[in-house]
């Protein structure tokens, strides 16, 4: 299904579900890199799943989570025990695909109960060739991840356990892959060309670096800007000269923000925009890239923030927002360093300041005090680690899109 922006929904293929390949079944086993072993029942696509085991605490929004490109390279465990009771629905996906390499649930609902459902969790995974395993103790798995940090894992048919053990021994962290390249577009597209505001005036043109962007971010931006949806390696000069943008935005996405591939190219474009004085905003990975561009380090977190109930403290107003989040890396605090760090000690090297200005922390996580937002001192630029567009999640932080739009308008009027 294509909406007004021409965005292809990941559930579209379920309208011809009779063409799906036969799904997995029978007894399966989930193996963890620390020696953990859990037997369960296979569903979804036939095959062996391998990746980094993470968990999300959302009680709803399974379809949005599965189609969030930030989960690329990971095996996603849902802590809520019943997944899929309201089915898969057209218009609810956050991209055109399912990105986790495997899915772990306590119980996958076979017969959804919702008038708009076009399929169940099993068929959704089969459509996108993603294996699943259910009837495992997801509470025990989550407690293990919370104690030891995210772990590499593999799961598949019980009869192939030896093969999976061998695969697990040779596995490397997916963070070493260029996951941003895997999930981003290849050519720039103007999504809503010619859009005007309520007074009939052209909307400002925004260059959006796609590092794995969620659809609802694009929808929110298109309400306020004429959006040039761009690959992460397009470069600032091309966006400024060929597309005449008025502002820059950098999206969420998967993997290590310090990866030398497409993430670094996006960082360079973001840094050039900020250094040039162009209004700039970053979300999630975009926040981490701004941190790196400002000379801060990034690091892998013990188990990250994934869910729709993360409390964030606004240091300017001393108020708390409940936010949706999905990230496994964080920006080091300028004063307190790397908080809630993963046992592996994975982190970036020392960075040069590429933006020509200092940054200050604007938001922190109320649970672990990690950095959740940055403000660039003396320049119209800021970033946030959380997701103001939600989907799924609360809308406490949605006014930040309006703040960015006002920042752009003020800059175009020549006001400081």
C-alpha positions in Angstrom: 0.0 0.0 0.0 1.3 3.4 -1.0 0.3 6.5 1.0 0.3 10.1 -0.1 4.1 10.1 0.1 4.5 6.9 -2.0 5.9 4.9 0.9 5.6 1.1 0.4 4.3 -0.7 3.5 6.0 -3.9 4.6 2.6 -5.6 5.0 1.6 -5.0 1.4 2.6 -8.5 0.3 0.2 -10.1 2.7 -2.6 -9.1 0.4 -1.4 -12.0 -1.8 -0.6 -14.3 1.1 -1.3 -17.5 -0.9 2.0 -17.0 -2.6 4.0 -17.3 0.7 6.5 -20.2 1.1 5.7 -22.9 3.6 6.7 -21.8 7.1 8.9 -23.3 9.8 7.6 -25.7 12.4 8.7 -28.3 14.9 11.1 -28.0 17.8 13.9 -25.4 17.7 16.7 -24.3 19.9 18.1 -20.9 20.7 21.8 -20.8 21.6 23.6 -17.9 23.2 27.3 -17.0 23.0 27.6 -17.3 26.8 26.4 -20.9 26.7 22.7 -20.3 27.2 20.3 -22.8 25.6 16.5 -22.6 25.2 14.3 -25.0 23.4 11.1 -23.8 21.7 8.8 -24.0 18.7 9.8 -22.6 15.3 7.6 -20.4 13.2 8.0 -17.8 10.5 10.5 -18.5 7.7 12.4 -21.7 7.4 16.1 -21.3 8.2 18.7 -20.4 10.8 18.7 -17.0 12.4 21.8 -15.4 13.7 22.6 -11.9 15.1 22.9 -9.9 18.3 20.2 -10.7 20.8 18.4 -7.7 22.2 15.0 -7.1 23.8 12.2 -4.5 23.6 9.7 -3.8 26.4 6.9 -2.4 24.3 3.4 -3.9 25.1 2.1 -2.9 21.6 3.6 -1.8 18.3 5.2 -5.2 17.3 4.7 -4.4 13.6 6.3 -1.0 13.9 9.3 -2.5 15.8 9.8 -5.3 13.3 9.8 -2.8 10.4 12.2 -0.3 12.2 15.5 -0.4 10.3 17.4 0.3 13.6 16.9 -3.4 14.4 19.0 -4.5 11.4 21.5 -7.1 12.4 19.8 -8.1 15.6 17.6 -10.9 16.9 14.7 -9.2 18.6 13.1 -10.6 21.8 9.7 -9.2 22.9 9.3 -9.1 26.6 5.5 -8.8 26.4 4.3 -12.5 26.4 1.6 -12.3 23.7 2.6 -10.9 20.4 0.3 -10.3 17.4 -3.1 -10.5 18.9 -4.4 -7.6 16.8 -2.6 -8.7 13.7 -0.6 -7.0 11.0 -2.3 -4.0 9.4 -1.6 -1.9 6.3 -0.3 1.5 7.0 1.3 0.7 10.3 4.8 -0.4 9.1 7.8 1.9 9.6 9.6 0.8 6.4 9.1 -1.5 3.4 10.7 -4.5 5.1 11.2 -6.5 8.3 14.8 -5.9 9.7 15.6 -8.1 12.6 17.4 -11.3 11.5 15.2 -13.4 13.9 12.3 -12.9 16.3 11.9 -14.5 19.8 8.5 -14.4 21.6 6.7 -16.3 24.4 3.6 -16.8 22.2 2.9 -15.8 18.6 -0.9 -15.3 18.2 -2.1 -17.5 15.3 -5.6 -16.0 14.8 -5.6 -12.2 15.3 -8.7 -10.4 16.3 -9.0 -7.1 14.5 -11.1 -5.9 11.7 -8.1 -4.3 9.8 -5.8 -7.3 10.1 -4.4 -8.7 6.9 -2.2 -11.4 8.4 -0.6 -12.7 11.5 3.0 -12.5 12.9 3.9 -15.8 11.3 2.9 -14.8 7.8 4.5 -11.4 8.2 7.8 -13.0 9.0 7.5 -15.6 6.2 6.8 -12.8 3.8 10.1 -11.2 4.6 12.1 -14.5 5.1 12.7 -14.0 8.8 12.7 -17.0 11.2 11.0 -17.0 14.6 11.0 -19.1 17.7 8.3 -19.2 20.4 7.4 -21.1 23.6 10.7 -20.1 25.1 11.3 -18.4 28.5 11.6 -14.8 27.4 11.8 -13.6 31.0 14.9 -15.7 31.6 16.4 -14.6 28.3 15.8 -10.9 29.2 17.3 -11.3 32.7 20.4 -12.9 31.1 20.8 -10.0 28.6 20.4 -7.5 31.4 23.1 -9.2 33.5 25.7 -9.9 30.8 24.8 -7.3 28.1 23.7 -8.0 24.6 24.9 -11.4 23.3 25.4 -13.0 19.9 23.0 -15.8 19.3 21.7 -18.3 16.8 18.5 -20.4 16.6 17.0 -23.0 14.2 15.9 -26.6 14.0 16.9 -28.8 16.9 18.4 -31.3 14.5 20.9 -28.7 13.3 22.2 -27.8 16.8 25.8 -28.9 16.0 25.8 -26.8 12.8 24.5 -23.8 14.8 27.2 -24.2 17.5 29.8 -24.0 14.8 28.2 -21.0 13.3 28.0 -19.3 16.7 31.7 -19.8 17.4 32.6 -18.1 14.1 30.1 -15.2 14.4 31.3 -11.6 14.5 29.2 -8.7 16.0 26.9 -7.2 13.4 28.2 -3.8 14.4 31.3 -4.5 12.3 29.0 -4.6 9.2 27.9 -1.4 7.3 24.3 -1.8 8.4 23.5 1.8 7.4 24.2 0.9 3.8 21.9 -2.1 4.1 18.9 -0.1 5.2 19.2 3.3 3.4 18.0 4.5 0.0 20.4 4.8 -3.0 19.2 8.0 -4.8 17.6 11.2 -3.5 13.8 11.7 -3.9 11.7 14.8 -3.3 8.7 13.5 -1.4 6.3 16.4 -1.4 7.6 18.8 -4.0 5.7 22.1 -4.3 4.0 21.8 -0.9 3.0 25.1 0.7 2.0 26.3 4.1 -1.5 27.6 5.2 -0.7 31.0 3.7 0.2 29.5 0.3 4.0 30.1 0.8 6.5 27.4 -0.2 7.7 25.2 2.7 11.4 25.3 3.5 13.4 22.6 1.8 15.0 20.0 4.1 17.8 17.7 3.2 17.2 14.4 5.1 20.1 12.0 5.4 18.5 8.5 5.5 20.6 6.2 7.7 17.6 3.9 8.2 14.8 6.4 8.6 11.3 5.5 10.0 8.3 6.4 7.9 6.7 8.4 10.6 9.7 10.7 10.8 9.3 11.4 7.1 5.6 12.0 7.7 6.3 14.5 10.5 8.9 16.3 8.5 6.7 16.5 5.4 4.1 18.4 7.4 6.6 21.1 8.0 9.1 21.0 5.1 9.6 20.1 1.5 11.6 16.9 2.1 14.6 15.8 0.0 14.9 12.1 1.1 18.6 11.4 0.5 21.1 8.6 0.8 23.6 9.0 3.7 26.6 9.5 1.4 25.1 12.3 -0.8 27.3 14.9 0.7 26.5 18.4 2.0 27.7 20.3 -1.1 25.4 18.4 -3.4 22.4 18.9 -1.2 23.2 22.6 -0.9 24.0 23.3 -4.6 21.8 20.9 -6.5 18.8 20.8 -4.2 19.1 24.3 -2.6 18.2 23.0 0.9 17.4 25.4 3.8 18.1 22.9 6.6 19.6 19.5 7.3 18.3 16.5 9.2 19.9 13.2 10.1 17.8 10.1 10.9 17.9 7.1 13.1 19.6 3.9 11.9 21.3 0.7 13.0 24.8 -0.3 14.1 27.9 1.5 15.3 27.9 5.3 14.7 31.7 5.2 14.4 31.6 2.6 11.5 33.9 3.8 8.7 31.2 3.3 6.0 28.0 5.1 5.3 27.6 6.3 8.9 30.9 8.2 8.7 29.9 9.8 5.4 26.6 10.9 6.9 28.6 12.4 9.9 30.7 14.4 7.5 27.7 15.9 5.7 26.1 16.6 9.1 29.2 18.3 10.4 29.6 20.4 7.2 26.0 21.7 7.6 26.5 22.6 11.2 29.8 24.3 10.5 28.2 26.3 7.7 25.6 27.6 10.1 22.7 25.7 8.6 19.8 24.7 10.9 20.3 21.0 11.7 18.5 18.3 13.7 19.5 14.7 14.4 17.5 11.8 15.9 18.9 8.6 17.4 21.9 7.6 15.2 21.8 11.2 13.9 22.3 12.3 17.5 25.3 10.0 17.9 26.8 11.3 14.6 26.4 14.9 15.8 28.2 13.8 19.1 31.1 12.3 17.1 31.2 15.4 14.8 31.5 17.6 17.9 34.5 15.7 19.3 32.7 13.4 21.7 33.1 9.7 21.8 30.4 7.0 21.3 30.2 3.6 23.0 28.2 0.4 23.1 25.7 0.2 25.9 25.2 -2.8 28.2 21.8 -3.5 26.8 20.6 -0.3 25.2 17.2 1.4 25.4 14.5 -0.3 23.4 10.9 0.3 24.3 8.2 2.9 24.5 8.5 4.0 28.2 11.9 5.5 28.6 12.0 8.5 30.9 14.1 11.5 29.8 14.9 14.6 31.8 14.8 18.0 30.0 17.6 19.8 31.8 16.3 23.2 30.7 12.8 22.8 32.2 13.5 20.1 34.8 10.6 18.1 33.4 10.4 14.5 32.4 9.2 13.1 29.0 8.2 9.5 28.5 9.8 8.5 25.2 10.1 5.8 22.6 13.7 4.6 22.0 15.7 2.1 20.1 19.4 2.2 20.3 22.4 0.2 21.5 25.1 3.0 21.4 25.3 6.2 23.3 27.2 9.5 23.3 29.7 9.8 26.1 28.9 12.5 28.7 31.4 15.4 28.4 31.9 15.3 32.2 31.0 11.8 33.4 32.3 9.7 30.4 30.8 6.4 29.3 27.8 5.4 31.5 26.1 2.0 31.4 28.9 0.7 29.1 28.8 -2.8 27.5 31.2 -5.4 29.1 33.0 -5.6 25.7 34.3 -2.0 26.2 33.5 -1.3 22.5 33.8 2.5 21.8 35.0 5.0 19.3 38.4 6.5 19.1 39.1 10.1 20.1 37.4 12.5 17.7 38.2 15.9 16.2 35.7 18.6 16.5 34.4 19.1 13.0 31.6 21.6 13.6 33.6 24.6 14.9 31.5 24.9 18.1 31.0 23.3 21.5 28.0 21.3 22.5 26.2 21.0 25.8 23.9 18.2 27.1 20.2 19.1 27.0 18.5 15.8 28.0 19.6 12.8 30.1 18.0 9.5 30.7 16.3 9.4 34.1 17.3 5.8 34.7 21.0 5.6 33.9 21.8 9.3 33.3 23.1 8.7 29.8 23.1 11.5 27.3 19.8 11.9 25.5 20.2 15.3 23.8 22.8 17.8 22.6 22.6 21.5 21.9 25.3 23.2 19.7 26.4 26.4 21.3 26.0 29.5 19.2 24.6 27.6 16.2 21.0 26.5 15.2 21.5 22.8 15.7 20.5 20.2 18.2 20.0 16.4 18.5 18.0 13.9 20.5 18.6 10.2 21.2 14.9 9.4 21.6 12.1 9.3 19.0 9.6 12.2 19.0 7.7 10.6 16.2 6.9 7.6 18.4 5.2 4.8 16.4 5.0 3.0 18.7 5.1 5.1 21.9 4.0 8.2 23.6 3.9 11.7 22.0 5.5 13.7 24.8 8.4 14.7 22.7 6.5 15.5 19.4 6.8 19.3 19.9 10.5 19.0 19.1 9.6 18.9 15.4 7.8 22.2 15.8 10.8 23.6 17.6 13.0 22.6 14.7 10.6 24.1 12.1 10.6 27.4 14.1 14.3 27.4 14.3 14.5 27.0 10.5 11.9 29.8 9.9 13.8 32.1 12.3 17.1 31.4 10.5 15.6 32.1 7.0 14.3 35.5 8.3 17.9 36.3 9.3 17.2 36.4 13.0 19.8 35.1 15.4 
